[in-house]
Amino acid sequence: MAFGRNTTAELIKPLEGSIIRRYTAGAAIAAGEIVALMADGYVDPANTTDFTAACVVGIAIQAAGAAGQRIDVVTQGPVVCLEDATPATLIYASDTAGEPATSVGTKDVLVGFAESATVLFVRPEFIDRS
């Protein structure tokens, strides 16, 4: 198994101590995807190739089938959403919409760090937004 996002929606879940916020989706979003707040006030799957007026807010813990639906997002704390991660590895937003990476994409956006093979501790931070 290779590092990546768990795509089984039933397995994506916040753990004790997580902070969860509700946002309105601006596009279809899958559970476990990294989402960013866009300039229009909606969240979309994060894509660092187009990050002009956006900022990562966390991990979607439920799917939005279409734009306009309300979804819950872990904005801080532990969430089960990874596969085969190495503990203590930094996790970044990537150039592939919604997907995590262990190296930076076009923009350097830290999402958090792997606590275990399956748990991401969400702690978004822009390192390079230019």
C-alpha positions, 0 to 999 in steps of 0.5 A: 500500500502506498501513502495517500488519502483513505477513500472509504468514507465510513472510515474518515472520522474525527478523534477526541479533541478535534475542532469541527466547523461547518462550511458550504461546499463550492464543488463536489467534495469527498470525505477525507479531502483537504479543503480550502476556503476560497474567495467566494466564501465556499470550500473546495478541494485544495489545489496548490496550483491555483491558490491565489485567494484561498487558504486550507482550512482542514479535512472534510469528514463528510462528502458533499455531492454538489455545490451548496451542501453544508459539510463538516470539516476538521479544522484542528486536531486528529482525524483518521484519513490517511493510508500508510503514512509514516509517523512524524511526517509533515503532510502538505496540500498538493497540486492534485485537488484534495489530495495529501502529499509528503512534499510541497506542491506549487504553493507550500501549504502545510496541512499538519503531520502524521501521528500514525499510519492513518491519523493526520493531526490537522494544523494548517499553515501557509509557508509560501503563499506568493 
